[in-house]
Amino acid sequence: MPDALQFPIIDLSFPDRFSIANLIRQGCVDHGFFYLVNHGVDEELISKVFEQSSNFFSLPIEEKMKLVRKNHRGYTALYAEKLDTTLTTEGDSKESFYIGPLADDLNQWPLEEDLPSWRSTMETYHQKLLSAVTKLLSLIALSLKLEEDFFEKVGALIEPLAFIRLLHYPGDLNSSSEEIFGASAHSDYGMVTLLVTDGVPGLQICREKSKQPQVWEDVPSMSGAFIVNIGDMMERWTNGLFRSTLHRVLQPRQDRYSVTIHPFPFTCSVISCVICSWGQKIEMLHSLQILAKTVLWNVWKAVALSLVHQDSHP
C-alpha cells in the first residue's frame, strides 16, 4: 500500500513569511495542494456552516428546486453536473448550492422562516474566507519572488468574483454496475480553491494526469485545516511551475459534506487569445490557451513580465 500523501502545512500566523512562502512553493510545485491552518476562520463558524448546509440539503426536493441555479447562484440537483464530460454516466452524484459575491444582489437565499440564520451564517463565512484568501495570495506572491502586495497592486483583489459552493454527496444511493463519482475527474479553473470537509474520505488526486494508466491517491483530511489547491489560471500565470492537479471525489458510503471557495479576479475587460510579442516566456504562457473569460488582462501581463524579469536577472 502506498504511503499517505504528505502535503506542506501552511500556518498563516507563522511570523517568518519567507519560510512559509517557500513551503507554499514546494507544495505548489510538487502536488499543487497544501493544508492551510490558523487561517482566521473560527471552528464554531465552520461548524455552523456545515449545520446550515445539512439543513438546506435535507429539505424536500420541491423546496430546493425553488432556488434552482440562475446567474451561477442557487441550487444544483443530483446528477445535474458532470465535471468529466468524457464519461458516459448520467452525471456526478452530488448536489450543490452556489453563493456568489455579496455586493451584486444576485444570490438566492432560503426564506428566514424556513432556515433561520442561514443567510447571515453564509455571508459571515464568505467575508471571513475572502480575508483568508487575501492573506494567502500575498504569500503566494512571495513564493513567486514577487512583492507580497503584488496581486493587490495589479488588481487581482478588486471586486473578486468569489463563489462559495456547498456540496452534499449522498451516501445511500443505489449501487449499479455503472461507475459513478461524487465529483468526476477535473482541475479547477480559477486561481486557488479552499476546501473544508466534514472528514468523510473520498477526495483523490492524480499527480501525473497525462500518464496512463492514471494513478489516484487518497487525500487525508486534517481537522481545522483548509485543503488548498492551485487552479488552471495560476498554473498558466506561472508558466506551469505551479501545477493545477487533476482530482476527483469517489461516491461515499455515507453522506459527505464539503464547502469550497473559488476566488476569481474581476474586471470589465478580459483578455482574448491573441499572439503575444513579448518574447518566448510570454508566448509559452499564452500557448497554454488560458481560459480567456476569467483572466484579468493587467494581472496576466504583470505576472508574465515579472517572470520574464526574474529569468533575465538571476
TORDREN-539117 format. One record per residue (C-alpha): residue number from 1; x, y, z. Coordinates in steps of 0.02 Angstrom, whole numbers. Example, Ala and Ser with C-alpha at 12.3 -4.5 7.8 and 13.67 -1.06 7.14 Angstrom:
BEGIN
- resi,c1,c2,c3
- 1,615,-225,390
- 2,684,-53,357
END
This chain:
BEGIN
- resi,c1,c2,c3
- 1,0,0,0
- 2,73,170,-48
- 3,118,294,87
- 4,-12,426,128
- 5,8,592,39
- 6,108,721,135
- 7,63,900,93
- 8,151,1051,169
- 9,57,1132,314
- 10,47,1320,290
- 11,20,1419,450
- 12,-48,1593,413
- 13,3,1651,587
- 14,186,1600,571
- 15,296,1756,584
- 16,430,1702,458
- 17,332,1736,299
- 18,476,1692,184
- 19,492,1518,258
- 20,305,1491,237
- 21,314,1557,59
- 22,449,1429,20
- 23,336,1291,89
- 24,195,1352,-22
- 25,310,1347,-172
- 26,358,1168,-129
- 27,177,1113,-114
- 28,125,1200,-274
- 29,269,1128,-374
- 30,260,951,-304
- 31,73,921,-286
- 32,-25,1080,-321
- 33,-100,1052,-147
- 34,-63,1103,32
- 35,-151,1122,200
- 36,-191,1293,274
- 37,-205,1315,463
- 38,-229,1464,580
- 39,-324,1544,437
- 40,-435,1655,544
- 41,-599,1562,514
- 42,-667,1501,680
- 43,-707,1318,704
- 44,-876,1370,776
- 45,-920,1463,616
- 46,-865,1316,508
- 47,-975,1200,612
- 48,-1123,1318,588
- 49,-1094,1320,400
- 50,-1097,1129,394
- 51,-1253,1125,503
- 52,-1343,1251,393
- 53,-1285,1161,236
- 54,-1357,999,302
- 55,-1519,1088,347
- 56,-1539,1151,169
- 57,-1498,987,81
- 58,-1620,897,198
- 59,-1765,998,127
- 60,-1886,912,7
- 61,-1827,922,-173
- 62,-1978,1031,-215
- 63,-1919,1163,-92
- 64,-1739,1157,-153
- 65,-1792,1173,-334
- 66,-1874,1340,-293
- 67,-1695,1405,-282
- 68,-1631,1316,-437
- 69,-1471,1393,-502
- 70,-1476,1551,-608
- 71,-1340,1681,-633
- 72,-1224,1547,-563
- 73,-1311,1560,-394
- 74,-1426,1436,-311
- 75,-1463,1251,-308
- 76,-1399,1116,-425
- 77,-1483,947,-410
- 78,-1410,773,-402
- 79,-1333,717,-568
- 80,-1358,890,-645
- 81,-1171,918,-666
- 82,-1035,809,-741
- 83,-860,877,-720
- 84,-781,745,-833
- 85,-880,761,-993
- 86,-794,610,-1071
- 87,-890,494,-956
- 88,-1049,411,-1017
- 89,-1132,414,-846
- 90,-1284,523,-815
- 91,-1193,645,-700
- 92,-1098,666,-538
- 93,-1184,603,-380
- 94,-1185,768,-287
- 95,-1300,914,-258
- 96,-1235,1089,-228
- 97,-1280,1267,-186
- 98,-1186,1416,-257
- 99,-1162,1582,-166
- 100,-1078,1721,-264
- 101,-1013,1896,-221
- 102,-1118,1977,-86
- 103,-1124,2151,-162
- 104,-1213,2114,-326
- 105,-1383,2059,-255
- 106,-1391,1907,-371
- 107,-1383,1775,-236
- 108,-1534,1670,-194
- 109,-1573,1636,-12
- 110,-1690,1517,80
- 111,-1828,1606,174
- 112,-1780,1657,350
- 113,-1934,1572,422
- 114,-1883,1408,340
- 115,-1698,1412,385
- 116,-1664,1542,521
- 117,-1491,1623,517
- 118,-1446,1530,356
- 119,-1408,1686,255
- 120,-1314,1777,393
- 121,-1206,1624,427
- 122,-1157,1608,244
- 123,-1124,1794,224
- 124,-1009,1795,376
- 125,-919,1641,310
- 126,-898,1721,139
- 127,-818,1876,215
- 128,-702,1776,328
- 129,-645,1668,183
- 130,-605,1819,73
- 131,-494,1886,212
- 132,-401,1719,219
- 133,-384,1716,30
- 134,-309,1892,30
- 135,-177,1839,158
- 136,-141,1679,62
- 137,-117,1769,-105
- 138,13,1882,-26
- 139,112,1727,24
- 140,90,1653,-149
- 141,163,1814,-219
- 142,314,1794,-105
- 143,331,1614,-159
- 144,349,1678,-338
- 145,485,1801,-284
- 146,366,1947,-305
- 147,318,2084,-182
- 148,188,2019,-60
- 149,60,2151,-112
- 150,88,2111,-295
- 151,-84,2037,-332
- 152,-168,2180,-241
- 153,-70,2311,-339
- 154,-112,2237,-508
- 155,-296,2224,-468
- 156,-324,2040,-436
- 157,-416,2078,-274
- 158,-527,2218,-338
- 159,-706,2156,-329
- 160,-655,1973,-336
- 161,-784,1851,-403
- 162,-780,1735,-253
- 163,-901,1589,-262
- 164,-940,1475,-117
- 165,-1007,1302,-157
- 166,-1097,1199,-27
- 167,-1084,1016,-78
- 168,-1178,861,-24
- 169,-1131,687,-82
- 170,-1271,566,-30
- 171,-1208,402,38
- 172,-1366,298,20
- 173,-1379,290,-169
- 174,-1423,127,-254
- 175,-1270,39,-321
- 176,-1260,-10,-504
- 177,-1136,-85,-624
- 178,-1101,91,-688
- 179,-955,181,-607
- 180,-1019,345,-537
- 181,-915,476,-450
- 182,-965,604,-321
- 183,-864,727,-425
- 184,-782,658,-581
- 185,-603,699,-629
- 186,-566,882,-660
- 187,-449,1025,-622
- 188,-511,1191,-555
- 189,-505,1339,-674
- 190,-477,1484,-555
- 191,-330,1549,-453
- 192,-343,1439,-299
- 193,-476,1336,-212
- 194,-501,1324,-24
- 195,-593,1167,32
- 196,-655,1110,201
- 197,-737,940,227
- 198,-832,851,364
- 199,-694,720,373
- 200,-781,586,269
- 201,-650,523,145
- 202,-667,524,-43
- 203,-551,657,-115
- 204,-414,590,-228
- 205,-280,670,-337
- 206,-187,613,-493
- 207,-17,696,-496
- 208,27,644,-674
- 209,-133,674,-772
- 210,-55,641,-942
- 211,11,468,-897
- 212,-87,309,-924
- 213,-146,218,-827
- 214,-184,359,-707
- 215,-132,334,-526
- 216,-252,403,-397
- 217,-202,441,-217
- 218,-313,475,-67
- 219,-304,647,13
- 220,-322,639,203
- 221,-423,775,287
- 222,-346,874,429
- 223,-451,939,571
- 224,-461,1129,572
- 225,-369,1147,407
- 226,-421,1201,234
- 227,-360,1096,90
- 228,-294,1218,-41
- 229,-262,1176,-222
- 230,-196,1276,-368
- 231,-313,1312,-514
- 232,-283,1320,-702
- 233,-266,1508,-701
- 234,-121,1506,-576
- 235,-38,1365,-672
- 236,-45,1470,-830
- 237,17,1626,-742
- 238,170,1532,-678
- 239,205,1450,-846
- 240,170,1279,-773
- 241,284,1299,-621
- 242,135,1279,-504
- 243,26,1133,-552
- 244,-162,1126,-566
- 245,-186,945,-516
- 246,-321,828,-578
- 247,-434,774,-435
- 248,-600,687,-403
- 249,-716,630,-264
- 250,-769,449,-250
- 251,-950,407,-215
- 252,-953,394,-24
- 253,-1027,256,80
- 254,-1103,384,198
- 255,-1163,562,173
- 256,-1018,679,140
- 257,-1022,869,154
- 258,-892,994,97
- 259,-878,1180,61
- 260,-765,1265,-65
- 261,-725,1443,-114
- 262,-660,1488,-287
- 263,-598,1668,-298
- 264,-576,1746,-470
- 265,-508,1918,-515
- 266,-635,2030,-597
- 267,-639,2172,-723
- 268,-747,2226,-867
- 269,-607,2194,-991
- 270,-549,2015,-1016
- 271,-408,1950,-1123
- 272,-435,1859,-1285
- 273,-323,1730,-1367
- 274,-203,1838,-1467
- 275,-21,1809,-1514
- 276,95,1892,-1389
- 277,251,1982,-1445
- 278,341,1998,-1279
- 279,461,1853,-1304
- 280,466,1666,-1285
- 281,421,1659,-1100
- 282,257,1751,-1125
- 283,217,1658,-1284
- 284,233,1495,-1186
- 285,113,1562,-1056
- 286,-12,1610,-1190
- 287,9,1449,-1288
- 288,-73,1353,-1146
- 289,-241,1427,-1202
- 290,-289,1500,-1036
- 291,-474,1515,-1000
- 292,-494,1687,-1076
- 293,-661,1731,-996
- 294,-589,1726,-819
- 295,-419,1809,-837
- 296,-389,1990,-791
- 297,-282,2068,-926
- 298,-172,2180,-819
- 299,-139,2040,-694
- 300,-90,1922,-834
- 301,28,2050,-911
- 302,108,2098,-746
- 303,139,1919,-689
- 304,211,1871,-858
- 305,327,2021,-864
- 306,384,1988,-686
- 307,428,1808,-729
- 308,525,1866,-882
- 309,616,1993,-773
- 310,663,1855,-649
- 311,737,1750,-789
- 312,841,1894,-854
- 313,903,1945,-680
- 314,951,1786,-585
END
